[in-house]
Amino acid sequence: MRAINTLVSATVATSEYLLSIPRQTVCDTDMGPFADSPPDSWLIIAYDVPNEPSKLRLRVWRELKKAGALYPPFSFCILPNTAKSMEHASDLKGKIREYGRAVVFEAKAVSEEDHNTITGLFQAEREKQYEEILEECQEFLQEIENNIASQKLTDEEVEEMEESLEGLERWFERIKTIDWISSSPSREKVQKALEKCKDALANFAERAQTKRLTQQPEEPKKK
């Protein structure tokens, strides 16, 4: 299973579906009162339960508090445990500490099920972002069709559409740099949609050029 970095910053605690162990170690003995030293590792329990019935959420909270759990006033996020992620986390931690508190853990899911749950959440997030790009591609194509139908075939419109397409391509590249899921149906759909947008733009630009050339006034004939 792939290890996961957890970056915690000083705001409000959040929860997700993860049970993880920082540093891959746990104390061999129970921590009784007045221990000689604090534990050298921590168990992170991230959970998500319905608001209703409220007694379920309260029960979980009481059970964890009874076990000595701490609910720190931190925000909570997860990154893949890579050198690049650690670099980002370390850099951001330094910036956060100028104004508040930040902690970085190296954590590992305690079961394959927990690992798959987190992987699935990452995949769902990337798929959602790809779907957003797909929607923008459809709007791009629709706008070109509207311009053609209304005969808005100008160089200005072509430049505007070119800038829009470049923005979509930059957006796609930005998402791909943080997408480590090997197989993504939506990613392939976006690639094809962008190709379709390029073809549509080329056709639009050609129409605009044809209209411009046909509308140029003829030079007066020399006598």
C-alpha positions in Angstrom: 0.0 0.0 0.0 1.2 3.5 -0.8 2.0 5.7 2.2 0.1 9.0 2.6 1.3 12.3 3.9 -1.1 14.2 6.2 -0.7 18.0 6.4 -2.5 19.6 9.3 -2.8 23.3 9.6 -4.3 25.6 12.3 -8.0 26.1 11.5 -11.0 23.8 11.9 -10.8 20.0 12.2 -12.4 18.0 9.3 -13.1 14.3 8.8 -13.0 11.7 6.1 -12.9 7.9 5.8 -9.4 6.9 7.0 -7.8 5.0 9.8 -4.0 5.5 9.7 -0.9 5.1 11.7 1.9 7.7 11.5 5.5 6.4 11.3 4.1 2.8 10.8 4.7 2.0 14.5 2.5 1.7 17.6 3.3 1.5 21.3 3.7 -2.2 22.4 2.2 -1.4 25.8 -0.9 0.5 26.9 -0.2 4.1 28.0 -1.3 4.2 31.6 -1.4 7.3 33.8 1.8 9.2 34.4 3.8 7.5 31.7 7.5 8.1 31.7 7.5 9.5 28.2 4.9 10.4 25.5 4.2 7.9 22.7 6.5 8.1 19.7 3.7 7.5 17.3 0.0 8.4 16.9 -3.1 6.8 15.7 -5.2 9.1 13.4 -8.8 8.2 13.1 -10.7 10.2 10.4 -14.4 9.5 10.2 -17.6 10.7 8.5 -21.0 9.9 10.0 -24.5 11.3 9.2 -25.7 14.3 11.1 -28.9 12.4 11.8 -29.4 10.7 14.1 -27.3 13.1 16.1 -26.8 10.5 18.9 -24.6 8.4 16.5 -22.1 11.3 16.1 -22.2 12.0 19.8 -21.6 8.4 20.6 -18.5 8.2 18.4 -17.2 11.4 19.9 -17.8 10.2 23.5 -16.1 6.8 22.8 -13.0 8.5 21.3 -12.8 11.1 24.1 -13.2 8.3 26.6 -10.2 6.6 25.0 -8.2 9.8 25.4 -8.6 11.1 21.9 -7.6 14.7 21.1 -9.7 16.8 18.7 -7.1 19.5 17.6 -8.3 22.8 16.2 -6.6 21.9 12.9 -7.7 21.5 9.3 -6.8 18.2 7.8 -5.8 17.1 4.3 -4.1 14.2 2.6 -1.3 14.1 -0.1 0.4 11.1 -1.7 3.7 10.4 0.0 6.1 11.6 -2.7 9.2 13.8 -2.6 7.3 16.5 -4.4 4.4 16.4 -1.9 6.8 16.5 1.0 8.5 19.5 -0.5 5.2 21.3 -0.9 4.1 20.4 2.7 7.4 21.5 4.2 7.3 24.8 2.3 3.7 25.5 3.3 4.3 24.5 6.9 6.9 27.2 7.2 4.5 29.8 5.8 1.6 28.7 8.1 3.9 28.8 11.2 4.4 32.5 10.6 0.7 33.0 11.6 -0.4 29.7 13.3 0.5 26.1 13.8 1.1 23.2 11.4 2.0 19.6 11.7 3.0 17.0 9.0 2.7 13.3 9.6 3.7 10.3 7.5 0.9 7.9 7.7 -0.2 4.5 6.4 -3.6 3.0 6.2 -4.0 0.1 8.6 -6.0 -2.1 6.1 -6.4 -2.6 2.4 -10.0 -1.4 2.7 -8.9 1.9 4.3 -6.2 2.4 1.6 -8.7 1.7 -1.2 -11.2 4.1 0.3 -8.7 7.0 0.3 -7.5 6.1 -3.2 -11.2 6.1 -4.3 -11.7 9.5 -2.8 -8.7 10.9 -4.7 -10.0 9.3 -7.9 -13.4 10.8 -7.5 -11.9 14.2 -6.9 -9.9 14.0 -10.1 -12.8 12.7 -12.1 -14.9 15.6 -10.9 -12.3 18.1 -12.1 -12.1 16.4 -15.5 -15.9 16.5 -15.7 -15.7 20.2 -15.1 -13.3 20.6 -18.0 -15.6 18.5 -20.2 -18.5 20.9 -19.4 -16.3 23.8 -20.4 -15.3 22.1 -23.7 -19.0 21.6 -24.5 -19.6 25.3 -23.8 -16.6 26.2 -26.0 -18.0 24.1 -28.9 -21.5 25.6 -28.4 -20.1 29.1 -28.5 -18.4 28.4 -31.8 -21.6 27.1 -33.3 -23.5 30.2 -32.1 -20.8 32.5 -33.6 -21.1 30.6 -37.0 -24.9 30.7 -36.9 -24.9 34.5 -36.2 -22.1 35.1 -38.6 -19.8 36.6 -35.9 -16.8 35.6 -38.0 -14.3 38.1 -37.0 -10.6 38.1 -36.1 -11.5 39.3 -32.6 -13.8 36.4 -32.1 -11.1 34.0 -33.3 -8.5 35.5 -30.9 -11.0 35.2 -28.0 -11.7 31.6 -28.7 -8.0 30.8 -29.0 -7.4 32.3 -25.6 -10.3 30.2 -24.2 -8.9 27.0 -25.7 -5.4 27.8 -24.3 -7.0 28.3 -20.9 -8.7 24.9 -21.1 -5.4 23.2 -22.1 -3.5 24.8 -19.2 -6.3 23.7 -16.9 -6.0 20.1 -18.2 -2.2 20.1 -17.8 -2.5 21.4 -14.3 -4.9 18.6 -13.2 -2.7 15.9 -14.9 0.3 17.0 -12.8 -1.5 16.0 -9.6 -3.3 12.9 -11.1 -1.4 9.7 -10.2 -4.4 7.4 -11.0 -3.2 5.1 -13.8 -6.5 4.7 -15.5 -9.0 7.5 -15.8 -11.9 7.3 -18.3 -12.7 11.1 -17.9 -9.1 12.0 -18.6 -9.3 10.3 -21.9 -12.6 12.0 -22.7 -11.1 15.4 -22.0 -8.2 14.6 -24.3 -10.6 13.8 -27.1 -12.8 16.8 -26.3 -9.8 19.2 -26.5 -8.9 17.7 -29.9 -12.5 18.3 -31.0 -12.2 21.9 -29.8 -9.0 22.4 -31.8 -10.6 21.1 -34.9 -13.7 23.3 -34.4 -11.5 26.4 -33.8 -9.5 25.7 -36.9 -12.7 25.5 -38.9 -14.0 28.7 -37.3 -10.7 30.5 -38.1 -10.9 29.4 -41.7 -14.5 30.7 -42.0 -13.5 34.0 -40.5 -10.6 34.3 -42.9 -12.8 33.5 -45.9 -15.3 36.1 -44.8 -12.6 38.7 -44.3 -11.1 38.1 -47.8 -14.5 38.2 -49.5 -15.4 41.5 -47.9 -12.2 43.3 -48.8 -13.0 46.1 -51.3 -11.6 45.7 -54.7 -8.7 47.9 -55.7 -9.7 50.5 -58.3 -8.6 49.7 -61.8 -5.9 51.9 -63.2 -6.9 53.9 -66.3 
